[in-house]
Amino acid sequence: MTDSSPTRVLAEFVARLRFEDLPTDVVEGTKNLFIDWLGSALAGKGARPVCALERFAAQMGPANGASEIVHSGASTSAWFAAVINGASSHVAEQDDVHNGSVFHPAAVVFPAALAAAQAEGVSGRDLLAAVVAGYEVGIRVGEFLGRSHYKIFHTTGTAGTVASAAAVAKVLKLDADRTQHAFGSAGTQAAGLWEFLRDGADSKQLHTGKAAGDGLLAAYLARDGVTGARRILEGEQGMAAGMSTDADPSRLTDELGTRWATIETSYKWHASCRHSHPAADALLALVARDALSHDQIASVTARVHQGALDVLGRVTDPQNVHQAKFSMGTVLGLIAVHGHAGLDEFETHALADPRVLSLRPRVSMVLDAEVDMAYPRRWIGKVEVTTTDGRVLSARVDVPKGDPGNTLARAELTDKALRLAKYRGAATESEARAAIDSIIGLGGSRVERLVERRT
């Protein structure tokens, strides 16, 4: 019997995809996403969960291997490299996001694809094709699982596991049957719950690390003949059945091969949860337009979509910097006081600046029907500010900075990556620039070490 299930169609797409099939804008866009991911992977150096995973790898894994831990220069097995790089990518809150799927592809796809590519000795072109396969699959799985899924589950951990499997299946050149089995083994491992936000726990980095590693595991097992559920996505006891109430199977194969979801992906400008960015941009616009200083602000109301309430609404009194990145009051406080919510502002001012702390409880969020109806396809930002002299001012942003309609140029992405490389001293400017040059020049040669340390 011919299998025409959405899971099978996705597997066939991955199996037949070739670098030569990719339009030029997709190739160049994927290189831009690679540059952006590099910065985030480097910026995770020294973070507690990343260090814990490195110690675990040292205890459990090989002393060295073919795959690179990007932020340290150490080498290990492909699985441990994928896990550690995946965790490191999701620390600084600067990794990319696809709006429609509410999914951070880079943090799971690049760690797995790069680790496998280095272990298998494939070409740069093959690596880029694998990354696109991972993005295309992961984004569609996220869209398929829908808004109800995201309310409870961290989509980057769930859809991300399947995305990682797709990328590594492409690196390994699996046929459609084995790719479909890889999806089955990936989907049955997929996990990630939002409850960690209430405690400011480290689970977010575990989600991305495990998604990258478990997808890689699923693909390697499939190559060795291990079978998985053939309809893991849409089956009666599959992912959607257990994780969603509004799943739409048509989203899995939506314009597959003609709509390149990879280049729909947005870049992060602010170093905070993406749900805070539209309001942050709107407040920036308002402050500039009305020449408003922070001490003229009596209160701020951010008009948001339900997803923002579900995620940011859980954080009312942030106890650490990472939790502060999920606090709308902290983000808008930094914007009002410092004009930016970047890495340095969070490290230095998010928990210590009395002006930011004073403004934080005066920021509220309310559900806005227009904003919610547009989400997740469009992330509209609206804010209303009441001033100390009684004025009520408002502003909106329809395309936040970093979205495809207001994207970052390669020069901006390079500057961002260099800042992130410097943030924890993971690479010198010359080392980071050389890595960026190697990404831009990816071609038919074998994938080697990404960051060459020169000391």
Rosetta blueprint (number, residue, H / E / L):
1 M L
2 T L
3 D L
4 S L
5 S L
6 P H
7 T H
8 R H
9 V H
10 L H
11 A H
12 E H
13 F H
14 V H
15 A H
16 R H
17 L L
18 R L
19 F H
20 E H
21 D H
22 L L
23 P L
24 T H
25 D H
26 V H
27 V H
28 E H
29 G H
30 T H
31 K H
32 N H
33 L H
34 F H
35 I H
36 D H
37 W H
38 L H
39 G H
40 S H
41 A H
42 L H
43 A H
44 G L
45 K L
46 G L
47 A L
48 R H
49 P H
50 V H
51 C H
52 A H
53 L H
54 E H
55 R H
56 F H
57 A H
58 A H
59 Q H
60 M H
61 G L
62 P L
63 A L
64 N L
65 G L
66 A L
67 S E
68 E E
69 I L
70 V L
71 H L
72 S L
73 G L
74 A L
75 S E
76 T E
77 S L
78 A H
79 W H
80 F H
81 A H
82 A H
83 V H
84 I H
85 N H
86 G H
87 A H
88 S H
89 S H
90 H L
91 V L
92 A L
93 E L
94 Q L
95 D L
96 D L
97 V E
98 H E
99 N L
100 G L
101 S L
102 V L
103 F E
104 H L
105 P L
106 A H
107 A H
108 V H
109 V H
110 F H
111 P H
112 A H
113 A H
114 L H
115 A H
116 A H
117 A H
118 Q H
119 A H
120 E H
121 G L
122 V L
123 S E
124 G H
125 R H
126 D H
127 L H
128 L H
129 A H
130 A H
131 V H
132 V H
133 A H
134 G H
135 Y H
136 E H
137 V H
138 G H
139 I H
140 R H
141 V H
142 G H
143 E H
144 F H
145 L H
146 G H
147 R H
148 S H
149 H H
150 Y H
151 K H
152 I H
153 F E
154 H L
155 T H
156 T H
157 G H
158 T H
159 A H
160 G H
161 T H
162 V H
163 A H
164 S H
165 A H
166 A H
167 A H
168 V H
169 A H
170 K H
171 V H
172 L L
173 K L
174 L L
175 D L
176 A H
177 D H
178 R H
179 T H
180 Q H
181 H H
182 A H
183 F H
184 G H
185 S H
186 A H
187 G H
188 T L
189 Q L
190 A L
191 A L
192 G L
193 L E
194 W H
195 E H
196 F H
197 L H
198 R H
199 D H
200 G L
201 A L
202 D L
203 S H
204 K H
205 Q H
206 L H
207 H H
208 T H
209 G H
210 K H
211 A H
212 A H
213 G H
214 D H
215 G H
216 L H
217 L H
218 A H
219 A H
220 Y H
221 L H
222 A H
223 R H
224 D L
225 G L
226 V L
227 T L
228 G L
229 A L
230 R L
231 R L
232 I L
233 L L
234 E L
235 G L
236 E L
237 Q L
238 G L
239 M H
240 A H
241 A H
242 G H
243 M H
244 S L
245 T L
246 D L
247 A L
248 D L
249 P H
250 S H
251 R H
252 L H
253 T H
254 D L
255 E L
256 L L
257 G L
258 T L
259 R L
260 W L
261 A H
262 T H
263 I H
264 E H
265 T L
266 S E
267 Y L
268 K L
269 W L
270 H L
271 A L
272 S L
273 C L
274 R H
275 H H
276 S H
277 H H
278 P H
279 A H
280 A H
281 D H
282 A H
283 L H
284 L H
285 A H
286 L H
287 V H
288 A H
289 R H
290 D H
291 A L
292 L L
293 S L
294 H H
295 D H
296 Q H
297 I E
298 A E
299 S E
300 V E
301 T E
302 A E
303 R E
304 V E
305 H L
306 Q H
307 G H
308 A H
309 L H
310 D H
311 V H
312 L H
313 G L
314 R L
315 V L
316 T L
317 D L
318 P L
319 Q L
320 N L
321 V H
322 H H
323 Q H
324 A H
325 K L
326 F L
327 S L
328 M H
329 G H
330 T H
331 V H
332 L H
333 G H
334 L H
335 I H
336 A H
337 V H
338 H H
339 G L
340 H L
341 A L
342 G L
343 L H
344 D H
345 E H
346 F H
347 E H
348 T H
349 H H
350 A L
351 L L
352 A L
353 D L
354 P H
355 R H
356 V H
357 L H
358 S H
359 L H
360 R H
361 P H
362 R H
363 V E
364 S E
365 M E
366 V E
367 L E
368 D L
369 A H
370 E H
371 V H
372 D H
373 M H
374 A H
375 Y L
376 P L
377 R L
378 R L
379 W L
380 I L
381 G E
382 K E
383 V E
384 E E
385 V E
386 T E
387 T E
388 T L
389 D L
390 G L
391 R L
392 V E
393 L E
394 S E
395 A E
396 R E
397 V E
398 D L
399 V L
400 P L
401 K L
402 G L
403 D L
404 P H
405 G H
406 N H
407 T L
408 L L
409 A L
410 R H
411 A H
412 E H
413 L H
414 T H
415 D H
416 K H
417 A H
418 L H
419 R H
420 L H
421 A H
422 K H
423 Y H
424 R L
425 G L
426 A L
427 A L
428 T L
429 E H
430 S H
431 E H
432 A H
433 R H
434 A H
435 A H
436 I H
437 D H
438 S H
439 I H
440 I H
441 G L
442 L L
443 G L
444 G L
445 S L
446 R E
447 V L
448 E L
449 R L
450 L L
451 V L
452 E L
453 R L
454 R L
455 T L
